[in-house]
């Protein structure tokens, strides 16, 4: 998993700017399948609740999400 992509996913979800899965993948310059793998990774390994809002066509956090990326 590329931490830069995970950071971008987090930022776009927080900003409410993901769009559909296809649009989201395009913004990240990855395939929709890779996006799916990243989301599954974040859900299972990072315990992040990520949902897709069909009405708004965007991904959202199902609960408060505070990811911390530290560069020391």
C-alpha positions, 0 to 999 in steps of 0.5 A: 500500500502506498501511504501517499495514496492513502493520504490522498484518499483521506483528504478527498473523503474529508473534503467531500470531493471523491465523486463516483468510484471511477471519478475517485480512481481517476483523481488518484491516478489508479484503477477502480480495482486498486481503489477498492483494494485501498478502501478495503485495506483502510477498513480492515487494517486501519479500522476506518468506516468508509461508506459510499453515499449513492445519493450524493455520489461520494464516499464519506466517513461513517464515523469521525476519522482522525488519521495522523500521518507523521513525518519525523 
